[in-house]
């Protein structure tokens, strides 16, 4: 929504969604994970009975090389 110009900033997006600016920033940062890792997470779907992967769990792996991100994802999924 920021890229399309629907909102001007993360703060505007937060107001529109009714969540904190910090929470928007945390989620936007997850986009820095490797695209292959993001696709693997998406394949897990939303129908899980509980959250097995959370934003908080993924934070430390942002910016790490793909191989390290993928290894951690495999450990988390088990």
VOGU-3710 file (C-alpha; in Angstrom, 3 decimals, decimal comma):
1> xxxxxxxxxx> 0,000/0,000/0,000  2,933/2,305/0,593  4,458/1,550/-2,813  1,140/2,094/-4,601  0,608/5,419/-2,852  -2,545/4,351/-1,000  -0,801/5,454/2,192  2,173/7,772/2,595  4,074/5,985/5,341  4,156/3,081/7,756
11> xxxxxxxxxx> 2,494/5,360/10,312  -0,382/6,052/7,909  -0,696/2,330/7,191  -0,773/1,583/10,922  -3,584/4,091/11,457  -5,536/2,613/8,555  -5,149/-0,947/9,901  -5,669/0,021/13,527  -2,335/-1,355/14,713  0,846/0,249/15,989
21> xxxxxxxxxx> 3,489/1,746/13,715  6,051/-0,524/15,366  4,007/-3,613/14,434  3,803/-2,462/10,804  7,569/-1,944/10,808  8,152/-5,423/12,237  6,069/-7,023/9,509  7,569/-4,920/6,715  11,055/-5,968/7,868  10,085/-9,606/7,296
31> xxxxxxxxxx> 10,034/-8,786/3,588  13,824/-8,649/3,851  13,905/-12,425/4,368  14,996/-14,365/1,295  12,132/-14,787/-1,175  12,490/-18,581/-1,116  12,090/-18,591/2,672  9,013/-16,374/2,385  7,500/-18,801/-0,151  8,119/-21,745/2,174
41> xxxxxxxxxx> 6,406/-19,902/5,016  3,457/-19,045/2,757  3,053/-22,747/1,889  2,355/-23,480/5,551  -0,945/-21,636/5,169  -3,211/-20,097/7,768  -5,163/-23,194/8,763  -2,667/-24,253/11,420  -4,159/-24,840/14,895  -1,423/-22,677/16,438
51> xxxxxxxxxx> 1,346/-20,396/15,246  4,487/-22,436/14,676  6,347/-19,545/13,076  5,993/-16,019/14,393  7,424/-12,674/13,393  9,352/-12,602/16,669  10,970/-15,971/15,863  12,047/-14,749/12,422  13,485/-11,361/13,454  17,027/-12,611/14,200
61> xxxxxxxxxx> 17,349/-14,170/10,748  16,629/-11,063/8,696  19,723/-10,231/6,707  21,402/-13,607/7,153  22,464/-15,550/4,048  19,767/-17,679/2,409  21,304/-20,960/3,539  21,189/-19,930/7,193  17,607/-18,673/6,868  16,540/-21,915/5,217
71> xxxxxxxx> 18,296/-24,079/7,837  16,587/-22,238/10,661  13,205/-22,560/8,938  13,690/-26,330/8,663  14,502/-26,531/12,383  11,489/-24,414/13,339  9,098/-26,494/11,208  10,086/-29,759/12,927
//
